[in-house]
Amino acid sequence: MKKPDYEWWIKHSHTDSAFLLVCEDPYLFEQAVKSRLTEVGRPEDQGIINQALWRAIHEQDRFGSMASILAAIQPIPEGPEPRPFWGNLRTDRRAIRDDHGPFPMVGLSAFWAPYAVQHDTKEIDTLAEYAVGCGMTYVRWFGAHDWPGGVNPKTTPNYFSLMDKTIKALGERGLRSEITLFTRHHMIDDPNEMAKEWAEVVNDNRNKVCLVEIVNEWNHSHNDWADNEVREAGVIFKEHCGAPTALSAPSAATWQDMEERLHHLYARSPADVTTIHFPRRSDTAEGEWRWVRQPWHARHKIGSCPPLAVDNEHQRWDKSGDNVAVAASALITAFIAGCAMSTHHDIYGVHIDRGPYVQHPKAGQLMKVLSTVIPLLPDDLPNWESCRVGAGGGPHPFPNLLQQHWSFEDIDEGVSRAFAAVQGDKFAMTLTGVKGGVTLHEVQAKPYRVISLENGETIAETNGPIRLSAADGEAFYVATI
């Protein structure tokens, strides 16, 4: 347990100690939090109550007083309006585009979307409100799976009618669908015939579907698909539908294994998108920042795979310390590394019985960050040149960062990675895993903006140089204005 500030404790613990109130009258503590939620126009939320309890017990250095806990509960910021559906989506080199041009697509997992449409559309309303509020443009969902929230094509009456309703329900709420058709092999009697029927459903909703993936992790032992089965279903689907199409992402521990499996799966395939579940290791000195940097592997064409890559399902947020800067960095770094789409992934998107995304105690904080940064991402960012500092890294705007990589050097401060994307004299960069602080030494021809990926606040607008402190967050988005 962290000790509260000594001076405050001596003067005020008898009048406003959150910790003492929890000990003496937890009901009164909870009522105070609920009253604050009502005051700022937020619904009663057990996740926020739990967060307040955590702060009172474990973060007394920052939240010793009840007043500080209540003041930290703010209205959910208004997010951007959903992007209009300007025609059908298609590929544009390494990006996805509509009739108005390419744009980086941010989405989230909700594998259970058809189940929610079938049983309780309020789940879809809550999902869409949060996703659109973050600035997201799509939802990744499954046509079939067998854990809570799944539907079975063999036992679901009017199965394809339900799939059609799911696409339309999300579309009506401003979100396109990324659909993974199959998971468990035993749930699918005739994948080729089902691929034809799926093509008809997608064609009827073409402007509402951003991507179709044939199978989720086809080589996973629980799914048990052969390479040729996935390829054949992909060929048949693509013969009947022009939507951007991927085959599957491999289940593998290392990038080398993933690269090899992807190359063999996509050989002689008509697919035009490569979906990847980047390696999720965090058992090194880099911790969660290791998997955040994995999309760098996608900067070049992967064997026989299509060059358009999608960060489809990176490490779940609940398995990565629930760090807002980590969640935001994972999404944005994928675009800087050249991915066309990047999917926020959390336990709420896997199991419908875990509750909605807004239940996460840091949901509002993540929404603020994403709704600030996503609209600022350059439209054609996935098509920019990805670079890193060091030999062979390309034209990085801040080459002196090389000496500040604590993941390379034996130093106590600096940055884990500083991937950037450049186009002419414009750049976009993420500084991830900042310890202590980091300095951007170079003076740039154009001014750039620095935004904390911890809280969405603009730290500076400058040409440089500038010193950034870890007190402002463990990650930053830095880009020309």
N, C-alpha and C positions, 0 to 999 in steps of 0.2 A: 504494500500500500504506500502511495506517495504521501508525504507529509504536506499539509497546507502551509502557505506562507506564514511564518512565525508572527510577524507584526500584526497581520490581519487577525490571526487566531487569538492573540492576546486581547485585542480591542473588541472583536465582534463575535466570537464563537458563541457567546451566550444569547445573541440576538438573531443571527442569520446563518448559522452553520447548516449546510445541506446534509452533511454526514450525521450530525446529531439529530436532525429532523427525521432522517431515515431510521435511525436507531429507536427514537422515542415514539414516532407516530408515522409509520410508513403510509398509512391511508391518507393523512393530511399532505404528505409529500406528493403522492400520486394525484390528489385533487388539485394541488397547485400547478402541476404540469398540465393537467387536462384544462384548467382554466386558461393557462397561457396558450394552449393550442386553439381554444375558442377565440381568444383575443386576437390572434394573428390570422384567423380565418382558415385554420387547418382542421381536418377531421380528427377525431380521437384515434390515436395511433399507438399501439402497444410497443412498436419498435422505438418510438421517440421516448416513451416512458422508460423503457429498458436502458436506452442511451443515457437518460438523465440519472438513473440509478448508478450506472457504471461511472459516470463522472463524479457523482457524490462520493463514491467509495474509493475509486482507483485513480482519479485525477484531481485530487484536492489541491494540488499546487496551482491548477488553473481554474478550478471550479469549487473553491472552498465555500463560497457564499451561495445561498439559494438564489439571490438576485442574479448572479453571473450565469447560473444554469438556465434560468428562465429567459434571460436576455439573449442567450444563444439560440433559442427556438424562434426562428424567423419565418415569415411567410414563404411558401414555395415560390421561387421566382417564375415569372411568366416566361414561357419558352417561345421559340420562333413559330411562325405559322408553318404548317406542312407545305413542302414543295409541291406545286401542282404537277399532275401527271401529264407532261407534255409528250404525248406519243409513246410508242413502244421503246423499251430499252434495248440497246445492242452494244456490241463491243467497239472500242475505239483505241487501238493499240493496247496499252496496258490499263485502260480506264473503261468504265461503263458510261454511256451517254444516252440522253434523250434528244428530242428535237431541238432543244436549246443548248446542247453541247454536253461535254463530259462534266462529271462532278463526283467527288469522293462520297461513297455511300456508307453511312454508319447505320448499323442495325443492332438488334438484340435477339437472343434465343427465347423462344416460347414454343417448345416442341409440342405442347398440349393445345395449341390454338383450335384444332378441329373439335376436340372434346369440350372446350369452353363454348364454342359456337353451338354445339349440340345441347349443352346442359345449362349454361348460365352466361349470357352475353355481357353481363356486368364485368366479368373477368376480362373480356376483350376491351370494354370501355376503359377500365383502369389501366390495362397494359398500354393502350393507345395513348391515353392522356400522358402517361409518363414518357413513353418513347418519343412522341412528337414534342413534348416539353423539353426533352434533351436535344432536339434537333435531329433525331434519327429519321430514317426514311424507309426502313424495311424491317420485317420480322422473319427470322428463320424458324420454320416449323416442319414437323414430320408428318408424312402421310400415314405412317403406321409405326407403332412401337408398343411394347408390352409392360411398361411400368406406369405408375399413377399418372393419369391424364392421357393415356394412349388410346387409339382406336384400332380395331382389327378389321381389315377388309373382308375377312371371311365371315364375320358375325355382325357387321354393322349394316343395317338396312339402308338402302339408297346411299351407298358409300360415296359414289362420285358426286351425288347431289350435295352431300355434306362438304366435300372438298371444294366444290364450286361456291358454296355459301361462305366458307372460310375465307377464300380469296376476296370475295366481295365485301365481307364484313370488315376486313382489315383495310381494303381499298376505300371504303366509305369513311373510314376514320383517318385517312391520309397516309396509309402505310402500304407499301408493296410487299409481296410475298417472295421469300426465297424458300423453295419447297424441296425438302429431301424426301424422295418418294418412298424408299424402302429402308428398313433396318434389319430385323431378324428374317433370315431366309425362310424359316418355317411358316411365316405368316403369309407368304406369297406363293400361290399355286403356279401361276404362269406370268413371270415378269415381263416377257415380251408383249403379251396381249395387254397386260395392264399399262405398259408404256404407251401403247397406242391410245388407250382410253384416257390416260393422263394428258397426252398431247391434245386431245379434243378439248379437255377442260381448260388447259392453259391457253389454247387458241381462242377460246371464248372470252378469256380475261387477259388478253395479251399485254395490255398496257398496265396491268396491275401486278405482273410477275416480273421480277428482276433477274431471277436465276432459278434453274432447276438442277438439282443434284440427284443422280440416280440412286446411290446407296450411301448410307452413313458408315464410315470405317468398314469397308467391305471385308477386310482381312481379319477383323476382330473375331476371336473365337466364338463369341456369342452370336455373331451375325453370319459368318461362315459362307461367304460368297466366293466363287471362283472368278479369276480375272476375266475369262472369256464370257461369263454370264453377265457381268457388269457392262463389258464392252458391247455385247449384242443388244442389251436393253437400251444402251446409249445410242447405238446406231439407229434402232427402230424409232426411238423418241425423236431423234434429230431429223429423220426422214419425214416426220409428220408435223414438226413444230420448229419454228425459227428462233425461239427464245434462247438466250444465252444458257449453255448447258455444260455441266461438269459431270465427271463420272463418280469419283469418290475421293476421300482423303484417307491415307493409310493410318492405321494404328501402329505406331512404332515409337521406340524410346529415343532414338537419336536422329539427327537430320540426315546422316549418311544412309540409314536404313529407309527413311521416308523418301529420299531422292531416288534411290534405286527402285523402290516399289512403284512410285509415281511414273517413272520412266517406262517401266514394263507395262503398267496398266494402260497408259495413254497411247502407246505405240499403235499406229494405224487407226486411231479413233477420230471421229468427226467432232468431238467435243471442242469447244472454243474457250473454255474456262478451266483453270486448275484450282480446286479447293484444297486447302492445307490446314491441318491441325498441328500447328508448330509445336516443337518439343517443349515440355512443361517442367523441366528440371529446375529446382530451386535449392538444391542441397549443396551449393557452393558458396564461396564468400560473397558472391553477388546477390544471393537470395532471390527475391521475386524479380529483381531487375534482369536476371539472366533470361527468363522466358519472355520478358517484355521486348528484348532485343532480337528475338529469333526471326521476325519477318525479314531481317536483313538478308537471309538466305534466298529470298524471292526476287532479289534485285536483278538477277540474270535469268535467262530462259533455262528451265529445268529439263534437260534431256529432250525427249520428244513431246513434252507437255506444251500446251498453249501458253504463250507469254503472259496472258492476263491471269493474275493470281488473286485469290481471295483468302484473307485471314478468317477462316470460317468458324473456328472454335478453339480459341486459345484457353489458357488455364482459367478455371472458374475463379471468380472474384472471391468467393468465400474460402477458397483454398490458398489465397494469396495475401492473407492478412487484412483484407477489407480496407486497403489503403487507397484513398481516392486518387492520389497521384499515379499509382500503379495502374488502376483501371483506365484513367484517361490517357496515360502514356501508351498503353498497349494499343489502343485504337489508333491514335494519331501517328505513332511510329510506323505502323503498318503502311499507311499511305506514303510516308516519306521514303519507305523502302520499296515503293512501287506497287503495292497492292491496290486493287480497284475497290474492294469492299472490306469492311472490318466489323466483326460482330462482337458486341459486349456479351459476355457469357457468365451466368451466375446460377446458383442452385434454384432460384425462382423460375428460371427458364426451363429447367429440366423436369422438376416435379411440381405439378399443379397444387399438391397439398401442402407445399411450403409457404404458400401465400403470395401476394403480389410483390413486384419489385419495390414499390413505394414503402413496403414494410421495413426495408433495410434502414438502419438508423442513420446512414450517410447518404440516403437516396437524394435528398434535397441538395446536399453539398455537391454530389456528382452531377446532378442536373445543372446546377449553376455553372460548373466548369465546362461541361459539354455544350450547353446552350450559348456560352460565350465564345468558345473556340471553334466549334464546327462551322458556324457561318463565316469565319475568317479564313478557313482553309481555301487555298487557290483551287479553282474549279478543275483544272487539269493537272493537279498535283501528282497523281500516279504516273503521269507521262514525263515528269521532270527527271533530271539525272540524279540518281541517288549517290551519295558520297559519304566518306568517313575520313577522319584525319589519319595521317600516316602514309607509308609507301603504298601506292596503288589505290589510294582511297578516292582519288578524283579531286575536283576543284572545290575543296571545302572552304567556306567563308571565314572560319576561325581555326587556322592550322595550329596555332599555339596551344589549342586545347589538348594536343597530344601529350604534353608533359603533365597534364592535370587529370589523367585517367587513373584513378586509384585501382581500377581493375587490371591495369597494365603495370603500374609502378607501385613501389612500397611507400605509399604516402597516406596520410590520415585524412585528407580532404580532397575535394575535386569532384569528378563525375565518373559514372560507370561507362556511359556511352553518350556520344554526341552526333548521332546520325543526322544528315541534312539532305535536302533535295534542292537543286539549283536549276534556274532557267535564266540565262543571261545574267543580269545584275540583281536578280531576285532570288531569295532563298527562303526555306522553311526548315526549322531544326527543332528537335527535342533534346533537351539536356535531361538525362534520366539517372536516378540514383545519386543525387547531389549530397555530398557530405561536407559539413562545415561551410563551404562556399566554393565558388568557381568564378574565374575572371575571364571575360571576353575582351582580349587585348586589342584586336584589330579594329580600326576605324573603317566603317562601311561607306560606300558611295551614296547609298540611300538610307534613310532612317529606318530603324526596325523597332518592333514592339516586343516586350517581354511579358508573358502572362504566366502566373503561377498555376500549375496544374493541380495544386492542392486546394485552392479556393476560387480560382477564376479571376483573381484581381490582377489588374495591369500593374506591373512593377515599375516599368519605365518605357519611355519612347525616346530613343537616342540614336546617334550614329556610332556610339562607343568612344572609348572603352567603358566597361562597366563591371562592377563587382556584384555578384549575386550571392545572397546568403541562404543557407539551408533553413533559416528561420522563416523564410517565405515559401518553403515547400521543398520536397525532394525531387521535383521535376518541373521543367519550364518549357513552354512553347515560345520559340523565338523566330520571328519572321518579318520580312520587309513589309512596310506599311503601304 
